[in-house]
Amino acid sequence: MTLDVERIRKDFPVLERRVHDDQPLVYLDSAATSQKPRAVLDAMAEYYELHNANVHRGIHTLAEEATALYEGARDTVAGFINATDRSEVVFTKNSTEGLNLLARTIGDSPSGGESGNEYGVGPGDEICITEMEHHSNIVPWQLLAQRTGATLKWIGLTDDGRLDLTNLDQVINDRTKVVAFVHQSNILGTLNPVEPIVRRAREVGALTILDASQTVPHRPVDLQSLDVDAAVFTGHKMLGPTGIGVLWARREVLDALPPFLGGGEMISVVQMEGSTFAEPPHKFEAGTPMIAEAVGLAAAVDYLQALGMSEVAEHEAALTSYALDALHTVDGLRVIGPDTTEQRGGAISFVLGDLHPHDVGQVLDERGIAVRVGQHCAAPVCRRMGVPATTRASFAPYTSFAEIDALVEGLQHVRRFFG
């Protein structure tokens, strides 16, 4: 079954906008943030209008309703990613906070000795990432290495924008304690092979962490089948609101790690002499949580599931194939990353001759076409590919083939505009 894109588009009010002298909006920036369907907007409005209260501990009607909605959202997310248990789902502000939570708490866990645990990192240990990562999966690990005396290593890239796994056994070795890598690159669109990386990490006893921000919104993701130890993704890229993300981790990992933030809700007993802490997930959710945002995220998950994630993936694969073929007709355009649909998703970065991407993006915007320009929080990728920045078009279930045509026509106009 194929998606009825025209029907889907009617669910997104912003897609009816006209911009710049009544140009129809062509939104091709979903990898940065997706648009929100009416179902999400209505769910959040209904929460504030009818159920607004703080969650947990309250015994009045509104508090109980808010708690049921918030914890119900956890159940919805757990089912969506096939978590073993709802307690493995921790709500965060975004993927970045989830990765920082892991890097910080791993760093706060002494390595070795009677007081240590298997996830701690210290001098002589190694952390492995990839050259393909978003800055949010680079900087926290750099900071962890600086704090602990560990060494940061990385898997490099091939010329066509894929991971170079030829020396995987050397990069991930007996000193490796953490392997953190992206499922799909936000700049290259590359869909990475999870199995060989996880298998090698298991051989050396390393913790595996997956940045699934660009896959959970676009294809079926079963975290049990992927066999990683932890994963992060974010609501605003999956038709949900900003300000909420998800850290999933195996329960034994969450049990072993210390709290990230201290305060209300994450405690069991507080005395002046010291405190004990709640069980996961609440151990990692200090203070008043993002209640309305969790309600909105659950509505987004329900919306995606109603579409069917396999159907979403098929639609975006067809869009990607169509877009790659169409972009190849633009003189001087070079795709940065995989140039075919094999093991890649719907985020396509490119350069147009020697034009700066900011100029390309500005002229496209004048025609109502919204793309992302810059380094996309992936500066090492741009450096490896020998470009200062790129223009990126990215897709979602509401993206139409007509919008791809508009992009290509817009790029032809850019070439004429700059002579």
VENCORSUL-V273003 format. One record per residue. RES is the residue in one small letter. D_CENTER is the distance of its C-alpha to the mean C-alpha in whole Angstrom. Layout:
# VENCORSUL-V273003
res:RES d_center:D_CENTER
res:RES d_center:D_CENTER
This chain:
# VENCORSUL-V273003
res:m d_center:27
res:t d_center:25
res:l d_center:23
res:d d_center:25
res:v d_center:23
res:e d_center:26
res:r d_center:26
res:i d_center:23
res:r d_center:23
res:k d_center:26
res:d d_center:23
res:f d_center:21
res:p d_center:24
res:v d_center:22
res:l d_center:23
res:e d_center:27
res:r d_center:27
res:r d_center:29
res:v d_center:29
res:h d_center:31
res:d d_center:34
res:d d_center:33
res:q d_center:31
res:p d_center:28
res:l d_center:25
res:v d_center:23
res:y d_center:19
res:l d_center:17
res:d d_center:14
res:s d_center:12
res:a d_center:9
res:a d_center:9
res:t d_center:10
res:s d_center:12
res:q d_center:15
res:k d_center:16
res:p d_center:19
res:r d_center:22
res:a d_center:22
res:v d_center:19
res:l d_center:21
res:d d_center:24
res:a d_center:23
res:m d_center:22
res:a d_center:25
res:e d_center:27
res:y d_center:26
res:y d_center:27
res:e d_center:30
res:l d_center:31
res:h d_center:29
res:n d_center:28
res:a d_center:29
res:n d_center:28
res:v d_center:26
res:h d_center:28
res:r d_center:32
res:g d_center:33
res:i d_center:36
res:h d_center:36
res:t d_center:35
res:l d_center:32
res:a d_center:31
res:e d_center:31
res:e d_center:29
res:a d_center:27
res:t d_center:26
res:a d_center:26
res:l d_center:24
res:y d_center:21
res:e d_center:22
res:g d_center:22
res:a d_center:18
res:r d_center:18
res:d d_center:20
res:t d_center:18
res:v d_center:14
res:a d_center:16
res:g d_center:18
res:f d_center:15
res:i d_center:13
res:n d_center:17
res:a d_center:17
res:t d_center:21
res:d d_center:21
res:r d_center:20
res:s d_center:20
res:e d_center:18
res:v d_center:15
res:v d_center:15
res:f d_center:14
res:t d_center:12
res:k d_center:12
res:n d_center:8
res:s d_center:6
res:t d_center:9
res:e d_center:11
res:g d_center:10
res:l d_center:11
res:n d_center:14
res:l d_center:15
res:l d_center:15
res:a d_center:17
res:r d_center:19
res:t d_center:20
res:i d_center:21
res:g d_center:23
res:d d_center:25
res:s d_center:26
res:p d_center:29
res:s d_center:29
res:g d_center:32
res:g d_center:35
res:e d_center:36
res:s d_center:34
res:g d_center:31
res:n d_center:28
res:e d_center:27
res:y d_center:23
res:g d_center:25
res:v d_center:25
res:g d_center:28
res:p d_center:30
res:g d_center:30
res:d d_center:27
res:e d_center:24
res:i d_center:21
res:c d_center:19
res:i d_center:16
res:t d_center:16
res:e d_center:17
res:m d_center:14
res:e d_center:11
res:h d_center:9
res:h d_center:12
res:s d_center:10
res:n d_center:10
res:i d_center:14
res:v d_center:16
res:p d_center:15
res:w d_center:17
res:q d_center:19
res:l d_center:21
res:l d_center:21
res:a d_center:23
res:q d_center:25
res:r d_center:26
res:t d_center:27
res:g d_center:28
res:a d_center:26
res:t d_center:25
res:l d_center:22
res:k d_center:22
res:w d_center:20
res:i d_center:20
res:g d_center:21
res:l d_center:20
res:t d_center:23
res:d d_center:24
res:d d_center:22
res:g d_center:19
res:r d_center:19
res:l d_center:18
res:d d_center:22
res:l d_center:23
res:t d_center:27
res:n d_center:27
res:l d_center:24
res:d d_center:27
res:q d_center:28
res:v d_center:25
res:i d_center:24
res:n d_center:27
res:d d_center:29
res:r d_center:28
res:t d_center:24
res:k d_center:23
res:v d_center:19
res:v d_center:17
res:a d_center:13
res:f d_center:12
res:v d_center:9
res:h d_center:9
res:q d_center:9
res:s d_center:10
res:n d_center:8
res:i d_center:12
res:l d_center:14
res:g d_center:13
res:t d_center:14
res:l d_center:13
res:n d_center:14
res:p d_center:17
res:v d_center:16
res:e d_center:19
res:p d_center:21
res:i d_center:19
res:v d_center:19
res:r d_center:23
res:r d_center:24
res:a d_center:22
res:r d_center:24
res:e d_center:27
res:v d_center:27
res:g d_center:25
res:a d_center:22
res:l d_center:19
res:t d_center:16
res:i d_center:12
res:l d_center:9
res:d d_center:6
res:a d_center:5
res:s d_center:1
res:q d_center:5
res:t d_center:7
res:v d_center:7
res:p d_center:8
res:h d_center:11
res:r d_center:13
res:p d_center:14
res:v d_center:12
res:d d_center:15
res:l d_center:14
res:q d_center:18
res:s d_center:18
res:l d_center:16
res:d d_center:18
res:v d_center:15
res:d d_center:16
res:a d_center:13
res:a d_center:9
res:v d_center:7
res:f d_center:4
res:t d_center:5
res:g d_center:8
res:h d_center:9
res:k d_center:7
res:m d_center:9
res:l d_center:12
res:g d_center:12
res:p d_center:13
res:t d_center:12
res:g d_center:13
res:i d_center:11
res:g d_center:9
res:v d_center:9
res:l d_center:10
res:w d_center:12
res:a d_center:15
res:r d_center:18
res:r d_center:21
res:e d_center:23
res:v d_center:21
res:l d_center:20
res:d d_center:24
res:a d_center:24
res:l d_center:22
res:p d_center:24
res:p d_center:23
res:f d_center:20
res:l d_center:22
res:g d_center:25
res:g d_center:27
res:g d_center:28
res:e d_center:26
res:m d_center:25
res:i d_center:29
res:s d_center:31
res:v d_center:35
res:v d_center:35
res:q d_center:38
res:m d_center:40
res:e d_center:40
res:g d_center:36
res:s d_center:34
res:t d_center:32
res:f d_center:29
res:a d_center:27
res:e d_center:26
res:p d_center:22
res:p d_center:20
res:h d_center:22
res:k d_center:23
res:f d_center:19
res:e d_center:19
res:a d_center:22
res:g d_center:24
res:t d_center:23
res:p d_center:20
res:m d_center:18
res:i d_center:20
res:a d_center:20
res:e d_center:16
res:a d_center:16
res:v d_center:19
res:g d_center:17
res:l d_center:14
res:a d_center:16
res:a d_center:18
res:a d_center:15
res:v d_center:15
res:d d_center:18
res:y d_center:18
res:l d_center:16
res:q d_center:18
res:a d_center:21
res:l d_center:20
res:g d_center:19
res:m d_center:16
res:s d_center:18
res:e d_center:20
res:v d_center:17
res:a d_center:16
res:e d_center:20
res:h d_center:20
res:e d_center:17
res:a d_center:18
res:a d_center:22
res:l d_center:20
res:t d_center:19
res:s d_center:22
res:y d_center:24
res:a d_center:22
res:l d_center:23
res:d d_center:27
res:a d_center:27
res:l d_center:26
res:h d_center:28
res:t d_center:31
res:v d_center:30
res:d d_center:33
res:g d_center:31
res:l d_center:27
res:r d_center:26
res:v d_center:22
res:i d_center:20
res:g d_center:19
res:p d_center:20
res:d d_center:22
res:t d_center:23
res:t d_center:20
res:e d_center:21
res:q d_center:18
res:r d_center:15
res:g d_center:13
res:g d_center:14
res:a d_center:13
res:i d_center:16
res:s d_center:17
res:f d_center:21
res:v d_center:24
res:l d_center:27
res:g d_center:30
res:d d_center:31
res:l d_center:29
res:h d_center:27
res:p d_center:24
res:h d_center:24
res:d d_center:27
res:v d_center:26
res:g d_center:23
res:q d_center:26
res:v d_center:29
res:l d_center:26
res:d d_center:25
res:e d_center:29
res:r d_center:29
res:g d_center:26
res:i d_center:23
res:a d_center:20
res:v d_center:18
res:r d_center:16
res:v d_center:18
res:g d_center:18
res:q d_center:17
res:h d_center:13
res:c d_center:12
res:a d_center:13
res:a d_center:17
res:p d_center:18
res:v d_center:17
res:c d_center:19
res:r d_center:22
res:r d_center:22
res:m d_center:22
res:g d_center:25
res:v d_center:24
res:p d_center:23
res:a d_center:21
res:t d_center:20
res:t d_center:19
res:r d_center:16
res:a d_center:17
res:s d_center:14
res:f d_center:14
res:a d_center:14
res:p d_center:16
res:y d_center:19
res:t d_center:19
res:s d_center:23
res:f d_center:24
res:a d_center:27
res:e d_center:24
res:i d_center:24
res:d d_center:27
res:a d_center:27
res:l d_center:25
res:v d_center:27
res:e d_center:30
res:g d_center:29
res:l d_center:28
res:q d_center:32
res:h d_center:33
res:v d_center:31
res:r d_center:33
res:r d_center:36
res:f d_center:35
res:f d_center:35
res:g d_center:38
